[in-house]
Amino acid sequence: MTAPRPLVAGNWKMNGLKAALAELAAIRDAAAAGGAGRAETAICPPFTLVAAAVEACKGSPLAIGAQDCHPRVSGAHTGDVSAEMLRDAGASYVIVGHSERRADHGETNDIVRAKAGAALAAGLAAIVCVGETKGEREAGQLTAVVGGQVDGSLDKGFDPARIVVAYEPVWAIGTGLTPTAADVAEVHAFIRARLLALYGAKGEGVRILYGGSVKPSNAAELMAVKNVDGALVGGASLKCADFMGIAAVYR
Ligand code: 13P
């Protein structure tokens, strides 16, 4: 199986008022001009901007995603948004199981798996996040934690063609710290082996993104690592120059 097409996705987190659509338009235009080369690009703004972002990016190569969804299609769940609603708004991706949601909202692997299943059922692709804390890494629990998250957050019955896994070490998020290329290679190879065990040869086609303090200055080194099929970018995705500086690795 040939290597999957890389994906460079931006997670805007809880950032972005309507005025930020100007930055989104700049990213859209840069992507349309070939700035991401062979990579696919996506931006996941807050819920409030999803529909407007979809509208702004119609007919462009920049895909739009969201940052969470509820496991159910509809019902009495005040404040929640379903995957079907996101699909209806025109999103094509949804991030599930981000460490900030696992920490802030107590999301377990079971909840994340249910959300990923809901995303796939609604016709979205799911970006499923995994990653260890500093304490877990230092205690030698990296593979137990990440392996448990991969196995627990994915289901054998999922269509691997619409699953993306993002490895985001919690201690690297927003800190400017990154693992060494050798460390990233080791964890991504470990995740790939788990995907092969779950999905057979189709596990080869699942994109495994690296996330955590990715910047234009370190993107080339991180993206060159075997089994790194793109990036999930936080802070640097808020500015067109930074985001496209990362995606430019694939030109
Ligand atoms: P930063 O790129 O800001 O470290 O955030 C990474 C992240 O959490 C993306 O989901």
Boltz pocket constraint, residues with backbone or C-beta under 6 A from the ligand:
constraints:
  - pocket:
      binder: B
      contacts: [[A, 11], [A, 98], [A, 168], [A, 172], [A, 173], [A, 174], [A, 175], [A, 176], [A, 211], [A, 212], [A, 213], [A, 214], [A, 232], [A, 233], [A, 234], [A, 235], [A, 236]]
      max_distance: 6.0
